[in-house]
Structures are given as structure tokens and as C-alpha cells.
Amino acid sequence: MKGINYWEQFMATGKIEDFLAYKDAVRQEEGEVMETSEEDLDAGGHGSYRDGIKG
């Protein structure tokens, strides 16, 4: 995780800019995870039944 490097930099400097860089990296990684899991949820599950057909 790139965020670990940002965190270590923040801990060394204590600068707000370094903390914000860390938070941005974490948010980007969480966003990538969310995009992946949303794709997994839409793995052909819809459209199994046509309108009016009961299964």
C-alpha cells in the first residue's frame, strides 16, 4: 500500500500536507476496492428471467 509510505512521512514530519496525502491514497484505494466489488455484483445475475416468465 502506498499509503504506508505517506503515513510514515506524516509521522516523521507532522505536516498536514503529508497527512492529507495519506488520506487521499487511502480513499483512492478504497474507491478501487468499491469499483471491483460493484463489478462482481453485476456478474450476469440480472436478466436470468425474461418479463412474465416465472422460475
C-alpha positions in Angstrom: 0.0 0.0 0.0 1.4 3.4 -1.0 -0.5 4.9 2.0 2.0 3.3 4.4 4.8 5.5 2.9 2.6 8.5 3.2 1.8 7.6 6.8 5.5 7.2 7.6 6.2 10.5 6.0 3.5 12.2 8.1 4.7 10.6 11.3 8.2 11.9 10.5 7.2 15.4 9.6 3.8 16.0 11.3 2.8 18.2 8.3 -0.9 18.5 7.4 0.0 18.1 3.8 1.6 14.7 4.4 -1.5 13.6 6.3 -3.8 14.7 3.5 -1.6 12.9 1.0 -2.0 9.7 3.1 -5.8 10.2 3.4 -6.0 10.7 -0.4 -4.1 7.5 -1.0 -6.4 5.6 1.3 -9.5 7.0 -0.4 -8.2 6.1 -3.8 -7.5 2.5 -2.7 -11.0 2.2 -1.1 -12.5 3.5 -4.3 -10.7 0.9 -6.3 -12.0 -1.8 -4.0 -15.6 -0.5 -4.3 -15.4 -0.4 -8.1 -14.2 -4.0 -8.1 -16.9 -5.3 -5.7 -19.6 -3.5 -7.7 -18.4 -5.2 -10.9 -18.5 -8.5 -9.1 -22.1 -7.9 -8.0 -23.1 -7.4 -11.7 -21.7 -10.7 -12.9 -24.6 -11.7 -15.0 -27.1 -12.0 -12.2 -29.7 -9.8 -13.9 -31.6 -10.9 -17.0 -31.9 -14.5 -15.9 -35.6 -14.4 -16.3 -37.5 -12.6 -19.0 -40.5 -10.5 -18.4 -43.5 -12.6 -17.5 -41.6 -15.8 -17.1 -41.6 -17.3 -13.6 -38.9 -19.6 -12.5 
